[in-house]
Amino acid sequence: MKNWISISSLLGFTFIIMLQAGVSSCTKDHTIYDTVTVHKTDTLDHTIYDTIIVNKTDTLIIKDTAISLELLTANAWKMQEIRGVIGSEIIFYQRGGTTNTENYDNEFIRFNADNTGSLYDANGAIHQIVWAFSNEAKTKITFVVSNPAPLESQTVIYENVRYKNKALLFDQYWTYNNVNSHVQVIRIPANL
């Protein structure tokens, strides 16, 4: 009986050690292997099968970064891309693009740390702005654009603001002269 307990204890202990060694020695391979079979036919109508191993590397996903006061005020921001609807008119602009419906080449905005700033519109006019983050997460910015008299000031909202690939991305909406507008925008740092 004593030998039976010793042998079973020894076998149990050996099993646990082997299990632990097997589990702790696992490693993750970050290479993805795809097997592609290529069918080739020679001149005698014989099919030859070649197997090719294609290596793919992991895709690096760059996550969105939250906006901070320092990030927002570090640069003036020029238009990289805008697409949306102003009233019933569809607009599209991409810097350097050939199918643009608008020209925003000279338009940019600057946010100052004291919650003031400037909007340089596409026509070269400068408008002063007063802005603020509209939520704690700093994903919403509201600003008022001062227009020259007799035009009214205009409130603009950037929502879902995020920073990705060195660019600001957001939804922008406003109402002016009873015309509702909504666009998606990508802004990049302006080299002034």
C-alpha positions in Angstrom: 0.0 0.0 0.0 2.8 2.4 0.9 4.5 1.8 -2.6 1.1 2.4 -4.3 0.8 5.9 -2.7 4.4 6.8 -3.5 4.1 5.7 -7.1 0.8 7.5 -7.6 2.1 10.6 -5.8 5.2 10.5 -8.0 3.1 10.1 -11.2 0.8 13.0 -10.1 3.7 15.2 -9.3 5.4 14.4 -12.7 2.2 15.1 -14.5 1.8 18.5 -12.8 5.5 19.4 -13.6 5.0 18.4 -17.3 1.8 20.4 -17.5 3.4 23.5 -16.0 6.4 23.2 -18.3 4.0 22.8 -21.3 1.9 25.8 -20.4 4.8 28.2 -19.5 6.8 27.4 -22.6 4.1 28.6 -25.0 5.0 31.7 -27.1 2.9 33.7 -29.5 4.0 33.9 -33.1 3.2 37.3 -34.5 3.7 36.2 -38.1 0.5 35.1 -40.0 1.1 32.4 -42.5 -1.2 32.0 -45.5 -0.8 29.0 -47.8 -1.6 29.7 -51.4 -1.8 26.9 -53.9 -0.8 27.8 -57.5 -2.0 25.6 -60.3 0.5 25.5 -63.3 -0.1 23.5 -66.4 2.8 22.5 -68.5 2.6 22.0 -72.3 1.6 18.3 -71.9 -1.6 19.3 -70.0 -0.2 18.0 -66.7 -1.1 20.0 -63.6 1.8 20.8 -61.3 1.0 22.0 -57.8 3.3 24.4 -56.1 2.8 25.6 -52.5 3.8 29.1 -51.7 4.0 30.4 -48.1 3.2 34.1 -47.8 4.3 35.9 -44.7 2.2 38.8 -43.4 3.3 40.9 -40.5 1.0 42.3 -37.8 -0.8 45.5 -38.6 0.0 48.4 -36.4 -3.1 50.2 -35.4 -2.6 53.7 -34.3 -5.2 54.6 -31.8 -6.9 58.0 -31.5 -5.4 60.3 -28.9 -7.4 62.6 -26.7 -7.1 66.3 -27.4 -5.3 68.5 -24.9 -5.0 72.3 -24.6 -1.3 72.0 -25.5 -2.0 69.9 -28.6 -4.8 72.1 -29.9 -2.9 75.4 -29.4 0.5 74.1 -30.6 -0.3 74.8 -34.3 -2.6 76.6 -36.6 -4.7 74.0 -38.4 -5.3 73.9 -42.2 -7.8 71.9 -44.1 -6.7 68.5 -45.3 -10.1 67.2 -46.2 -13.8 68.3 -45.8 -16.9 66.5 -47.0 -20.5 67.1 -46.1 -23.6 69.1 -46.8 -24.2 72.9 -46.5 -27.9 73.4 -46.8 -28.7 71.1 -49.7 -25.4 71.4 -51.4 -22.8 68.7 -51.2 -19.3 69.9 -50.7 -15.9 68.1 -51.0 -12.4 69.3 -50.7 -9.1 67.4 -50.4 -5.8 69.3 -50.4 -4.2 68.8 -53.8 -7.3 67.1 -55.1 -8.7 67.5 -58.6 -12.4 66.9 -57.9 -12.9 69.6 -55.3 -16.2 71.5 -55.1 -14.7 74.2 -52.9 -11.2 75.7 -52.4 -9.9 75.7 -48.9 -6.2 76.0 -49.8 -5.7 79.3 -47.8 -8.2 78.6 -45.0 -6.9 77.8 -41.5 -7.8 78.2 -37.8 -5.7 79.0 -34.8 -6.8 78.3 -31.2 -5.0 80.3 -28.5 -4.5 79.0 -24.9 -6.6 82.0 -23.6 -9.7 80.7 -25.4 -9.4 83.2 -28.2 -8.2 82.6 -31.8 -8.4 83.4 -35.4 -10.2 81.9 -38.4 -8.6 82.8 -41.8 -11.3 82.0 -44.3 -10.9 80.8 -47.9 -11.3 84.4 -49.2 -8.4 85.7 -47.0 -10.6 87.5 -44.4 -9.5 87.1 -40.7 -12.3 86.5 -38.2 -11.7 86.5 -34.4 -13.0 83.6 -32.4 -13.8 82.8 -28.8 -13.7 79.1 -28.1 -14.0 76.5 -25.3 -14.1 72.7 -24.7 -17.7 71.8 -24.3 -17.3 68.6 -22.3 -14.9 67.1 -19.8 -13.5 64.5 -22.3 -12.4 67.4 -24.6 -14.0 65.8 -27.6 -16.3 68.8 -28.2 -15.3 72.3 -29.0 -17.7 75.2 -29.4 -16.6 78.6 -30.8 -18.1 81.8 -31.9 -16.8 83.4 -35.1 -17.0 87.3 -35.2 -18.1 88.4 -38.7 -17.8 92.0 -39.9 -20.9 94.1 -39.6 -23.7 93.9 -40.7 -23.2 90.0 -40.6 -24.2 88.1 -37.5 -21.7 86.1 -35.4 -21.7 82.4 -36.1 -21.5 79.5 -33.6 -19.6 76.5 -34.8 -19.3 73.1 -33.1 -16.6 70.5 -33.5 -17.8 67.2 -32.1 -16.0 63.8 -31.8 -12.7 65.6 -31.9 -9.7 63.3 -31.9 -6.1 63.3 -32.9 -4.8 60.6 -35.2 -1.8 60.4 -37.6 -0.8 64.0 -36.7 -4.2 65.3 -37.7 -7.4 66.6 -36.0 -10.5 64.7 -37.1 -14.0 65.8 -36.2 -17.6 66.4 -37.2 -18.5 70.0 -37.6 -21.9 71.6 -37.7 -23.5 75.0 -37.6 -26.5 77.0 -38.6 -26.2 80.3 -40.3 -28.9 82.4 -42.0 -31.3 79.5 -41.4 -29.0 77.1 -43.4 -28.0 73.9 -41.5 -24.6 72.4 -42.3 -22.8 69.3 -41.3 -19.4 68.2 -42.5 -16.6 65.8 -41.6 -13.2 67.4 -41.4 -9.5 66.5 -41.2 -7.1 69.3 -40.3 -3.4 69.1 -40.3 -0.8 71.5 -38.9 -0.3 74.6 -41.0 3.3 75.6 -41.6 3.1 79.4 -41.3 
